[in-house]
Amino acid sequence: MIKIYAPASIGNVSVGFDLLGVAIKPINGTLLGDCIQIKKSDNFKINIIGKFANQLPKKINQNIVWKAWKIFLKTTQKKKNVHITLEKNMPIGSGLGSSACSIVSSLHAMNVIFNNPLNDEQLLKIMGVLEGEISGSIHYDNVAPSYLGGMQLIINEMNIISQKIPIFEHWFWVVAWPGTKVSTEKARFILPKTYKKKTCIQHSKFLASFIHATYSMQEKLALYLLKDHIAEPYRKKLLPGFSNAKKNIIKIGALSCGISGSGPTLFAICKKLNIAEKVSKWLNNNYLQNKNGFVHICHLDTKGSRII
């Protein structure tokens, strides 16, 4: 039997709509992500466990793990069966790459147990296809960091899907999920169909400059450039309390704050642990809306999905 863990991720990272994603890991050792246990079997079987197992569809052909198995068989021409247990630790619609965690852990596990017939680019390609079935469009800003680790810049040209870019590993990433749900499809629908030329130029300038700042290790510049001109001005309407939270945690000392993926999770970046702890405490007391919500202080997860 093999067990694979795939970490949570922050999509967009404010400045990189659909183009940037970062894998994260709580500093207290909590596994913030989904796990897959897999073994060869005479018959195909899926077992679902975990805190958020009840959020998944009851019909097997609607389950993302079943869909991952089908696309893996089609791609590799395998005709063998497996017994899979999904440990669903990530809430659906949280903005932390919940579906990506299940997709990445499933396909990584299937690939390993059959002696790696697919390379990284081939795996990423079908991971993106499965993400597209859920959100309505193929995208890689969650599956790429969850699978490969670190911060990933999505290219998807010339048979290159993603490239890892340098980032400041001492940053503390505080993530707060309020316990509510925002569908990716709804979050995309609320965005305008067209943008003004000025907005597009501003977005391009900030993203290009941010990538330059990471490679040249200009931390102050990189933090300044973490601004969202594309999604946050519209999506913040879907997140009760986001604007107030952002204002308050910046006052506490957070150096940046944005919406994680489609929300409702928000993330904040801090350079010092004591500031991250104060931000975490404020969010726990003021941003969470029910007992299911959580706050984690995280570091960059440089490993991505892995055998545990």
N, C-alpha and C positions, 0 to 999 in steps of 0.2 A: 504493500500500500504506500502511496505517495501523498503528502499533504503540501499544498501550495498556498501561500499567503500573498494577496495583492493589496497594496496600500491605498488609502484614500488620496485624493488629489484635489488641487485647486485649479479650476479651469479659468482661462482668460487672464488671470493675475492683473486685473484692471487694464493694463496698457495693451494687452495682446488678445483682443477678441478673436476666439476660435484659433489662435495661433500660438498661444503660450499655455503651458500647464506645469505644475510643480507637484511632485509627490511629497507627502508629509508623514511624520511619525511622532506621536506624543512622547515627550521627554520622560514620562513616568513608565514607559515600557508597554503601555496598552497597545494591543493590536487594533488599530483603527483601519479596518478593511475587512474584506471577505476571505474565507478560507475554503479550499476544495480538497476533499479527500477522494482519491480515486484508486481503483484496483480493477484488474481484468476480471471479466465474469462471462458466464455462458449466456446471460440475459442482461439487457440494458435496464438499469434501474436508477432513479433519482430519489434521494432522501434529503429533505430540507429541515435544517435545525437553525438555532440561533435566535437572538432577541427580536429580529424583524422578519422572521420566517412567515408570519401571518400576513405580511404585506404583499406577498407574491401571489400570482395567479394560481388557481387550483388546478386548471387544466394543464396537462403536461406539455401539450404542443404550444402553449403560450409562455412557457418557462424559458428564460434566457439561457439556462444551462442546456436544456434540450436543443434549442436552436444552435447553440455553440457546437454541440455534438454533431448535429446534422451538417453544418457547414464544414466541420473538420473532416467528416467522412467524405463529403463531396470533393474537398480540396485534395485530400491525400489518397483517395480511392481505397481506404481501409474498410474492411467488412467484419470487424470484431466488435465485441460488446464490452461495456464497462459498468461498474457499480460506482456511482458518484454521490457523495454527500456534500451539499452546500451548507456552509455555516454562514448564515446571513447576518452579519454584524452591523451592516450599514443601512440606515433608513433610506427608503426610496424617495426621490424628489427633494433631497436635502441640499443639493449643490456641491456635494463632495465626491462626485463620481461613483455613486453607488452601483449603477449598472455596469460601469467600467470595471469595478472591482470584481464583479461576478464573471464578466466576460473574460477578463485577463486571467484570473485564477483558473477558470475552466479550461481555456484553450492552452495555457501554459502547462497545466497538469496533463491534458490529453497528449500534448506534444512530447512531454517527458516520458510518459509511460509507454509510448510507442517509438522510443529512441530518436526523438527529434527529427522527424521527416521534413519539417518546415523551418526555414530560417527566420530571423527576426522580422525582416521586411514582409515576408509572406504572412506571418502571424499578425503583424500590425494591420495589414490590409484587411484581413477578414474580421479583426477586432473592430475596425472602423465601420465595416459593413453592418455588423450587428448593432453597433451604437446608432447607426442611421435608422435601423428598424424601430428603435425606441423613440428617438427624438425627431425623426422626420428628415434628417439630412446626415450624411456621412461626416463625421468629424473625429479628430484624434487627440484633442487637447486634454482628455482625461486618460484614455487608454495608453497613450505613449508614455507619460510619466509613471503611471501605475505599473506598466510593464518594464520600462527601462530605468526608472528612477531619475532623481534630479529634476532640473528644469529642462523642459523640451520645447524646442521651436519647431512648429509644424511647417514642413515644406511641401510635401506631397507632389513633387515634380521630379522628372528624370529618375524614376524608381527609388527616390529617397523620400521616405515619409516624414521622418523626424530627425532632428539633430540635438544633441545635448549641448547646452550653453552653460558657461560658468555662472555661478551665483554665490552670494555671500553666505557661507555655511554657518556663520555664527548668529545669523538672524533667528529670532524666535517668531514663529508663526502662530498666532492665537486664533483658533477657529471656534465660532459659536453657532451651533445649530439650535434655533429656538424651539424645535419640536413640532414644527408645522411643515407643510409641503408646498412646493411650487413646481408645476410641471414644466419641463424643458420646452415643450411645444407651446404652452401659453406664454412663457417668457420670451420666446422667439416671435410670437405673433404680435406682442406689444411694441416691438421695435418698428421704426418707420421703414417703409419700402425703399425710400431714397434719402440720401443725406446731402447737405449742402457741400459744395466744393471746399469751403473753408474748413468744415469739420473733417473731411477726408484728409486734407493736407495736414491739419493739426494732429490727427491720429497717426498718420504715417511718420511725421516728424518725431513724435514722442516714442513710438515703437522702435524706429531705427536708432534713435539716440539712446534708448534704454539698452538695446543689444550692445551698442558701442560701449556704454558705461560698464556693463558687466565684463566685457573682455578687457577693458582698460582698468578695471577695478576702481572705478570712481563711485564710491558708495553713496556719497551725498547726492551726486547727480542722479544716480539710479533711483534713489528714493523719491526725489523730486518728480521724476518722470512717470512714476506709477500712478497715472491718472487715466480714467476711463471716459473717453469722449463718445463712445459708441453705444454702450448698453446701460450703464448705471443711471444716466439722466432719466431713462424711461422705466427701467426695472425697479428702481427704488420705490415706485408706487405700489409694487406687489409685496413689499417688505415692511410691514408695520414696525415702526420704531427704529428703522435703519438710520435715517438721517440724524435722529437724536443720539443714537449710539455712536455714530461716527464722530459727531461733534464732541461728545464727552470723552471718548477714549483718546482722541487726539489731545485734548486738554490734559489728560492723565500722563501722556508721554509717548503714546504710540506714534510711530513715524509715518505710517501709511495705513489706510483702511479701505477695503473694497468689498464687493459682492463676490463670493466664491461661486464660480460657474453661473448658473441661472438663479442662485439663491434657494432658500432664504438664509443659508449660512453666510455669515460675514467673516472676513479675515482681517487681522491687524498684524503689522510687523513692528517688532520692538528689538532694540539692540541689547537691552539689559534684562536679566531675569526678574529683578525686583519690579520693573515696570510692567513686564509681561504678566506677572502675578497680580498686580493691581488692576490691569486691564481685564484679566480673566475674572477677577472677583466682581468687578463692575458689571460685566456682561452676564455673569451668572445670576446676579441680583436684579438686573434690569432688562436684559434682552430675551431671556428664555420665557416662553409662554406656557409651558406645561412641564410636568415631571419627566417627560421623555427627552427633553432637550439636554444638551451637554456643551461643555466648553473644554477645549484641550489646548495646552501649550505644546507646540510642536517644533521640531527641527526639520530640515530638509531630509527626506529619505533618499539616499543616494543609491540604494540597492535595487529598488523596484520589486517586482514579484519574485518570490524565491521559495525554495523548499524549506520547510520548518519541521 
